[in-house]
Amino acid sequence: MRELPKLFGDKSESLATRFLEQEGFVILERNYFARKLGEIDIIAQREDTLHFIEVKSSKSGSFDPVYNVTPAKLRKVINSAYYYMKTKRLDMTFSIDALIVRGNEVEFLENVTL
């Protein structure tokens, strides 16, 4: 039976969350939705930096999910990150990151907007 895309995405985000926790991140939010702006897959903190993390994955070995981290998607994440910080009244260093899941392998790309 074929796995539904939402279930596959949830499984990838759970794998990403476990990876981040092992790397010393504290998970603050998952699937944070900023109305009219977009969704942030994972919001985490490590030391004094807030990380807004976009998770991309693919079951297909012939397509690398890193190519789904597009400028349009990053703009949505950035706008949602600013909205999150404003509503939570946070003034701190932050990073826009991508976490790529290829099967059971995870690649963390920090500061993808530089």
N, C-alpha and C positions, 0 to 999 in steps of 0.2 A: 504494500500500500504506500502511496506517495505521501510524504510528510507535508502538511499544510505550511505555507510561507510564514504565518504568524507563529506557529509552534517552532519552526526552525529558527526564526528571529529571536524568540524568547530563550531558546536553548543557547544560542550564540551569545546573547547578552548575559546569561547566567555564567557561562564560561568566562566571559570578559570580566564580570564582577569578581569571580574567584581569583583570576589572574591579578587584578588590581589590588585586592586585599592582600595577596601574597607579596606584592611589591610595596606594601606599606601605606596604601591609600585607605582612607576612611570613606565609605560610600555614604553620601548625603541624600541623594535622590536617584530614582530610576524612572525613566519615561516622563520627565518633567515636561508639561505642556504649557507653553505660553500662547494664550489665545491670539489668533491672527498672525502669529510669528512663526511658530513651529514647535518641534519637540527636540529635547535634548535627551539622548539615550541614558547617559550616566553623568551625574554630577558628583565629584569626589574631591577630597582634600588630602594633600600630603604636605606636611610641614606647614608653611604659611602661604601656600598657593592653592587656589581653587582651580579645579580642572573640569572643563566641559568637554565630554567625550562622546564622539560619534562612533558607533559600532557598525562596521560593515562586514558582511560575510557572504560566502557563496558555497553552494554544494558542488558546483561544477568545477572540475579541475582545469577546464579550458578557459575560464574567465577569472581574472584577478580582481577581487572586490575593492581593492584600493582605487580603482578607476571610478567607483561610485562616490568617492569623496570629491564632489564637484565644487566649483566656485559658488554656484547657486545654493547648494546645500550648506556650505560654510557660512555664507551670508545669513542664512536662517539661524544657524547655530549661534553666530556672533550676536545677532539681534536678540535672540532668546536669552543669551547669557547676560547681556546688558539689562534686559527686563528682569531677570532673576535677581541680579545684584541690586537693582533699584528697589524691587518689592521687599527684599530681605534687608535692605539698608546696609549693604556690605560695601566696604571700600578696601579692597585688598588686591594683591597680584593674582592674575588669573591666566590660564592657558587654554587654548582651543586645541584639542587633541583628537586623534583618530586611533581606533583600535581595530585592527584587521584580523578577522578570524578565517583561517583557511583550514578546514577540517578541524583537527584538534590543536592546531598551531595558532599562536597568538603573536601578533606584532604590534607593539605600541609605538605610535608616532606622535611625539610631543611637539607642541607649537607648530601646527601645520599651516598657520596663517602668516608666518614670517616670510 
